[in-house]
Amino acid sequence: MKKTKHELFHMLTGFAKGSKRYFAVAVLATALSILFSFLMPQVVGFTVDSVIGTKSAALPGFLMALFERAGGRDYLRANFIVCALGVVLCACLSGIFNYFSRMGTARGTEGFVKRLRDTLFTHTQYLPFSWHTENQTGDIIQRCTYDVDTAQRFISQQLIEVVRTLLLVALALGIMFSMNVLLAVIALCFIPLILGYSGFFFSRIADKFEEADEAEGELMIHVQENLTGVRVVRAFGRERYETDRFDEKNEAYVGKWLTLGKILGYFWGIGDIVSSGELLVMVTVGAALAAHGTITLGEYLVFISYTVTMAWPVRQLGHIISEMSKTGVSLRRIKEILDAPVEEEEPGALEPPLDRDIVFDHVSFAYGAQSVLTDLNFTVKKGTTFGILGTTGSGKSTVTYLLNRLYDLPEGGGSIKIGDVDVRKIDRHHLRRHIGLVLQEPFLFSKTIFENIDIAARRRDLSRARGAAAIAAVDDSILSFSNGYDTVVGERGVTLSGGQKQRIAIARTLMLDAPIMVFDDSMSSLDMETDAKIRASLRANTGDATVLLISHRISTLMQADKIMVLENGRIAELGSHAELLEKNGVYKRVYDLQSGT
Ligand SMILES: Nc1ncnc2c1ncn2[C@@H]1O[C@H](COP(=O)(O)OP(=O)(O)OP(=O)(O)O)[C@@H](O)[C@H]1O
């Protein structure tokens, strides 16, 4: 959905609100810094006209009194250092206020960015699972990092630079008009010319910047893929091929920047000529006016100084304005995340006990237009083990997603009840806290093994963690690492095998002591013997829990109280291992295939 500029501005000011006072300090300090920097040429002008020259001094009241008391022109003529010190004092004050301006901006921006990042991260934590599957992780990360950085740059550099330039131009022109209208008008005429030239130029080459960014992105993706897929690269001896491809992309990237460099060279070159044109006119007209005595020599110097001071910021302003379109894109991408609706708890959501029968009643479900489950009817008796067997893509995982409300059943899609309560009426957190789920692809965080096991239950109890790990047949493996349970998992820690990861994930779920436990193909990486060992200890230790066991392997499921065979989202067969063998259908065929009979 397109976001209007007003909405984006509203979002920006919303996050900036908490930093108002810092930004106010920044603006005030910027104005004072400019003011003192503009006083420097005035001091020089005064020195030329009223100290070296003979023009009578025209100073503000208190300075005039100071000037008289110090001995007037004669004193300053004998002590030119005082005039020089005046210039230095203005420069110092300008520098000090510049420091406060930068500090205010930095503080304000950091607060703004922190609030933005916190809100974005928290928001993504509460977005529905479906949102995460529909959006690419890389894209979400880019929005939360690169786009946030762009917003940060906008506030910390561009916005303050715009304010600074506007203040600077307004003050310079104000002073110039009070001194000589003709010269002020000439300076004023050049501003839209320089600004327009710069803005037009940068908006025309925006796509070149985008191409260079894309080329850089491709280079990064290539590097990232090669680093994460280093095993495949080595195993298939693709080093040479990958190096050549990298070289091609690198060359393309360098080529884009060379083209950009050339175009930018033209821009700065022509920009210099336009700026010198302004200076040429100002110097000529100013000199003529000074020669005719319309302005003094000091005033002439002041005009030239202000013209030079204004030239660079005005040129930059054109660049900044064209850059702002990039910021608009980033803000829009951030807002799209923030506008995505989070999983809201319905008022009056229930928190019933979940150690009850689970009933799937005419359940049908589709992902968009793709129908996945059709008219599923089955009951899982409390405290029993229920096996689900099915080919890849038959909808086994979807059954578990619906049970713990990662996806909600639509109206007319039947119902899932736990002890007579529709899961859609149960508080999501309550439901997920009491359904221990071990996913097909276990994910471990870059933390210690103990923290990974304890992450869901948060019992802070090593002996409980060891007990769970023992049931999952991984305690011995963990102790064999030099740091035992304190071993860090992941890129900077130990590399675990697929089976070790699965067993640690099982231990993590066991720590929950949940009344319902779901093992979604979570023993697929284990050898038959370890699989059997874990199932036996699970049977002995899961007490009254209701267990849903999903697998492609009949040996994993055969001891379940009931087994459901799914085929293309429909129930093909349902019964105990013995009953299903008796039926001599799909289950029996798979059994024969897997047992090699
Ligand atoms: N989030 C999703 N969005 C769209 N389609 C999906 C989504 N998740 C799964 N599917 C599709 O739904 C079908 C069933 O997927 P599901 O993961 O439930 O099957 P499965 O039986 O668990 O398969 P496997 O044994 O390979 O894990 C598949 O065709 C899959 O492509």
The ligand as an SDF file (V2000), in Angstrom:
LIG
                    3D

 31 33  0  0  0  0  0  0  0  0999 V2000
    3.4890  -21.0290    4.9990 N   0  0  0  0  0  0  0  0  0  0  0  0
    3.1180  -21.6580    3.9060 C   0  0  0  0  0  0  0  0  0  0  0  0
    2.6050  -20.9510    2.8860 N   0  0  0  0  0  0  0  0  0  0  0  0
    2.2170  -21.5510    1.7540 C   0  0  0  0  0  0  0  0  0  0  0  0
    2.2780  -22.8790    1.5600 N   0  0  0  0  0  0  0  0  0  0  0  0
    2.7800  -23.6440    2.5290 C   0  0  0  0  0  0  0  0  0  0  0  0
    3.2290  -23.0690    3.7660 C   0  0  0  0  0  0  0  0  0  0  0  0
    3.6770  -24.0600    4.5550 N   0  0  0  0  0  0  0  0  0  0  0  0
    3.5040  -25.2070    3.8520 C   0  0  0  0  0  0  0  0  0  0  0  0
    2.9820  -24.9470    2.6520 N   0  0  0  0  0  0  0  0  0  0  0  0
    2.6050  -25.9290    1.6160 C   0  0  0  0  0  0  0  0  0  0  0  0
    1.6050  -26.7710    2.1760 O   0  0  0  0  0  0  0  0  0  0  0  0
    1.8420  -28.1210    1.8470 C   0  0  0  0  0  0  0  0  0  0  0  0
    1.9130  -28.9410    3.1370 C   0  0  0  0  0  0  0  0  0  0  0  0
    3.0530  -28.5410    3.8680 O   0  0  0  0  0  0  0  0  0  0  0  0
    3.4570  -29.1930    5.2530 P   0  0  0  0  0  0  0  0  0  0  0  0
    4.7120  -28.5460    5.7120 O   0  0  0  0  0  0  0  0  0  0  0  0
    2.3100  -29.1680    6.1590 O   0  0  0  0  0  0  0  0  0  0  0  0
    3.7440  -30.6730    4.7810 O   0  0  0  0  0  0  0  0  0  0  0  0
    4.4890  -31.8420    5.5470 P   0  0  0  0  0  0  0  0  0  0  0  0
    3.6410  -33.0420    5.3770 O   0  0  0  0  0  0  0  0  0  0  0  0
    4.8230  -31.4630    6.9260 O   0  0  0  0  0  0  0  0  0  0  0  0
    5.7870  -31.9850    4.6500 O   0  0  0  0  0  0  0  0  0  0  0  0
    7.2610  -32.4590    5.0960 P   0  0  0  0  0  0  0  0  0  0  0  0
    7.1860  -33.8600    5.5340 O   0  0  0  0  0  0  0  0  0  0  0  0
    8.0850  -32.2860    3.8400 O   0  0  0  0  0  0  0  0  0  0  0  0
    7.6590  -31.5190    6.1700 O   0  0  0  0  0  0  0  0  0  0  0  0
    3.0980  -28.1620    1.0080 C   0  0  0  0  0  0  0  0  0  0  0  0
    2.7180  -28.2530   -0.3520 O   0  0  0  0  0  0  0  0  0  0  0  0
    3.7790  -26.8400    1.2720 C   0  0  0  0  0  0  0  0  0  0  0  0
    4.4180  -26.3870    0.1070 O   0  0  0  0  0  0  0  0  0  0  0  0
  1  2  1  0
  2  3  1  0
  2  7  2  0
  3  4  2  0
  4  5  1  0
  5  6  2  0
  6  7  1  0
  6 10  1  0
  7  8  1  0
  8  9  2  0
  9 10  1  0
 10 11  1  0
 11 12  1  0
 11 30  1  0
 12 13  1  0
 13 14  1  0
 13 28  1  0
 14 15  1  0
 15 16  1  0
 16 17  2  0
 16 18  1  0
 16 19  1  0
 19 20  1  0
 20 21  2  0
 20 22  1  0
 20 23  1  0
 23 24  1  0
 24 25  2  0
 24 26  1  0
 24 27  1  0
 28 29  1  0
 28 30  1  0
 30 31  1  0
M  END
$$$$
